[in-house]
Amino acid sequence: MKYLCLAYEEEEKLDALSRAEWDALRQETLGYVDELTRSGRLLVTHALQSVRSATTVRVRQGRLSTTDGPFAETKESLG
């Protein structure tokens, strides 16, 4: 059986971290990814771009529209 793990982040909080805090968080995250990979429980990871570069795609009444930015104003976004 396979599972999908999604991580939601508050980009503003990440941006507010000091360099030392960011480095510590990154080290912890990469260490966990390494542990999962070594144990055979992690198959693949894919990083996403910032929500600032998002494009929302909608189809309404058979018409396609695109809008720069995320679909909704939220604190958290899929990381």
GIRAUR-V456709 format. One line per field, one symbol per residue. ss: DSSP state (~ for helix, > for strand, _ for the rest). burial: b if it has 9 or more other ideal C-beta (glycine too) atoms within 8 Angstrom, else e. A space follows every 50 residues. Layout:
ss->???
burial->???
This chain:
ss->_______>>>~~~~~___~~~~~~~~~~~~~~~~~~~~____________ ~~~_>>>>>>__>>>>>>_______>>>_
burial->eeeeeeeebbbeebeebeeeebeebeeeeeeebeebbeeeebeeeeeeee eeebebeeeeeeeeeeeeebeeeeeebee
